[in-house]
């Protein structure tokens, strides 16, 4: 895997990965940025969320769970002093669907954490990651004729 980060202007940088996709990063005005993109630490958190979300939905689909939506909310605490590393991350999975089995959700999250998600495995070497979940029952649409 390779990536390139190139300065655009001020504190704005463009990151490009092997896939060819580009995203913009920037800093706050207090350090010379103009608030026009992700902060690098935000990208770490979003990367963790995307990695584990893809694992969990894939596992739940293989378990034939009727999931209609998945949201992963992440909350990271950072050290007060430089380099402001993450000191604790909470990952909350909100699963929506019809008769979704709680055991299947717990197992999918566990498998993502311990086996499949490299972002979670890497960040877990540096900080504590706490996983929680909530299952919301969706009402099935009734089609009347």
LINRAUR-V838860 format. One record per residue. RES is the residue in one small letter. BURIAL is b if it has 24 or more other ideal C-beta (glycine too) atoms within 12 Angstrom, else e. Layout:
RES;BURIAL  RES;BURIAL
This chain:
x;e  x;e  x;e  x;e  x;e  x;e  x;e  x;e  x;e  x;e  x;e  x;b  x;b  x;e  x;b  x;e  x;e  x;e  x;e  x;e  x;e  x;e  x;b  x;b  x;b  x;b  x;e  x;e  x;e  x;e  x;e  x;e  x;e  x;e  x;e  x;e  x;b  x;b  x;b  x;e  x;b  x;e  x;b  x;b  x;b  x;e  x;b  x;b  x;b  x;e  x;b  x;b  x;b  x;e  x;b  x;b  x;b  x;e  x;b  x;b  x;e  x;e  x;e  x;e  x;b  x;e  x;b  x;e  x;e  x;b  x;e  x;b  x;e  x;b  x;e  x;b  x;e  x;e  x;e  x;e  x;e  x;e  x;e  x;e  x;e  x;b  x;e  x;e  x;b  x;e  x;b  x;b  x;b  x;b  x;b  x;b  x;b  x;e  x;e  x;b  x;e  x;e  x;e  x;b  x;b  x;b  x;e  x;b  x;b  x;e  x;e  x;b  x;b  x;e  x;e  x;e  x;b  x;e  x;b  x;b  x;e  x;e  x;b  x;e  x;e  x;e  x;b  x;e  x;b  x;e  x;b  x;e  x;b  x;e  x;b  x;e  x;e  x;e  x;e  x;e  x;e  x;e  x;e  x;e  x;e
